[in-house]
Amino acid sequence: MLGIYWLAIRQKINRSPYFAILTYLCIISIGINAYNIKNEKLRPRHYTNLETSSTYKSISFKIEQRLKPDAYNDKYIASLISINDESIFGRLLVNIKRDSTQDCLPVDAVLYTKTQFKNIQKPLNPHQFDYSKYLELKQVYHQLYLKHNEILILSKQPTTIYGYADQLRSTINNNLVKAGFENDVLSIINALLLGQRQTINKHIYNNYVNSGTIHILAVSGLHVGIILIMLNFILRPLLYLKHGRILRPLIIISLLWLFAVVAGLSPSVTRAVTMFSIISFAQHLKRPANIYNTLAISAFLILLIKPTFLFKVGFQMSYLAVLGIVSIQPILYKLWQPKYLILDYPWQIFTVTLSAQAGVVPISLFYFHQFPGLFFISNLVVIPFLGLILGIGLFVILLALINMLPDFLVVLYSGIIHSLNTFIAWVAEFEDFLFRDIPFPLIQVICAYFIIAASVQVYKHKTFRWVHFA
């Protein structure tokens, strides 16, 4: 109906609301269908829809994702292959008792065991984080508790792109360990460059949270943007070739998606790579790219494939941060425009950081109930050096892969990461500036975003209606 109506009015200047109403209905129905198509519980072969007679079940499953371990267990998300020799599918949380003599299982490893399904525990206190609901968004409804002697490993060979990416990460880590990197440095390299935060020490992780710099440990738009700038610079000579203008964006987009796969295709990196792929394509077509349209297109494409990303904190915060930057930063920057670069560059970073915080503070308070008061100091120091840290880090990984990493580079890069950790720990020490236990219910989140949006409109339009609304 939307298509037919568009064909009918495309030559007319039409101000009727019907096109907008049809568009909303069309998008809502696409959303409902996309969600239902991806909802595994609606399929008859999902394990929750089948009754099995025996309490103990013979189960074979494949490792999909490695999670952060706890004090007692290594944790994995696994996809079922069969139950009692009956072909089945669905996802489980697998807890395997930690054993210092056993290595972690690789992605795509196929295992066989005989055990019971266990329910995932609900929260014991009101308003406590509900891990079972969080796992339901990943379509995980039960868990297994196993020991290494209760498992038969049928295969460890990678069979999917995720398995090969995990194998590549393991090779990089093994080579970095051989080169002499310590565990604390290695865990930060994994987070910054490979999108894997499972091995970060809890104390170091809390320092990044309390200093307001945890976002640099999640591969996101900041990281992908820096990598895009590097790739544009490195591949500039391709423009001199006959078909260089077509070849260059194709290579850049392919490399960005390769990086996204290696980084684990988290919501933030998927959003960033989708958005920058559209921007890169638009740049090479020499067409102006409207950032709001780019954000909308990237969100639409991602949610079409992964509808449950909408409910993920990382997805929500990354989009809100970018919206905050593109809508609020130009307003703040116009308040003062320094003539000298030495003042202009820190002012730009400060306004970007403040705008991003304005975008994420309401939802951050809703989920985490705390606010780091010194976020602007830590970001003012860290962000200017992040490009250098990422650039050297990618070079270190490349040399490690071909076993040509010199000792002086190991010492230099370890020193840079140690300095970063030391500075973050120093900022985190000022606990008086970390405001904790702030109650912020959903209605306040909605009101806060209305106020922010209305305030931006007040600046743009300067009408009493928007002042009144704000």
Secondary structure as GFF3:
##gff-version 3
##sequence-region A 1 470
A	DSSP	alpha_helix	2	9	.	.	.	ID=ss1
A	DSSP	alpha_helix	18	38	.	.	.	ID=ss2
A	DSSP	three_ten_helix	40	42	.	.	.	ID=ss3
A	DSSP	three_ten_helix	47	49	.	.	.	ID=ss4
A	DSSP	beta_strand	57	66	.	.	.	ID=ss5
A	DSSP	beta_strand	73	83	.	.	.	ID=ss6
A	DSSP	beta_strand	86	87	.	.	.	ID=ss7
A	DSSP	beta_strand	91	97	.	.	.	ID=ss8
A	DSSP	beta_strand	110	115	.	.	.	ID=ss9
A	DSSP	beta_strand	118	119	.	.	.	ID=ss10
A	DSSP	alpha_helix	131	136	.	.	.	ID=ss11
A	DSSP	beta_strand	140	146	.	.	.	ID=ss12
A	DSSP	three_ten_helix	148	150	.	.	.	ID=ss13
A	DSSP	beta_strand	152	155	.	.	.	ID=ss14
A	DSSP	alpha_helix	161	179	.	.	.	ID=ss15
A	DSSP	alpha_helix	183	194	.	.	.	ID=ss16
A	DSSP	alpha_helix	202	210	.	.	.	ID=ss17
A	DSSP	three_ten_helix	214	217	.	.	.	ID=ss18
A	DSSP	alpha_helix	221	234	.	.	.	ID=ss19
A	DSSP	three_ten_helix	236	240	.	.	.	ID=ss20
A	DSSP	alpha_helix	244	262	.	.	.	ID=ss21
A	DSSP	alpha_helix	267	284	.	.	.	ID=ss22
A	DSSP	alpha_helix	291	305	.	.	.	ID=ss23
A	DSSP	three_ten_helix	307	311	.	.	.	ID=ss24
A	DSSP	alpha_helix	313	335	.	.	.	ID=ss25
A	DSSP	alpha_helix	341	368	.	.	.	ID=ss26
A	DSSP	beta_strand	371	372	.	.	.	ID=ss27
A	DSSP	alpha_helix	375	401	.	.	.	ID=ss28
A	DSSP	alpha_helix	407	428	.	.	.	ID=ss29
A	DSSP	three_ten_helix	431	433	.	.	.	ID=ss30
A	DSSP	beta_strand	434	435	.	.	.	ID=ss31
A	DSSP	alpha_helix	442	461	.	.	.	ID=ss32
A	DSSP	alpha_helix	464	469	.	.	.	ID=ss33
###
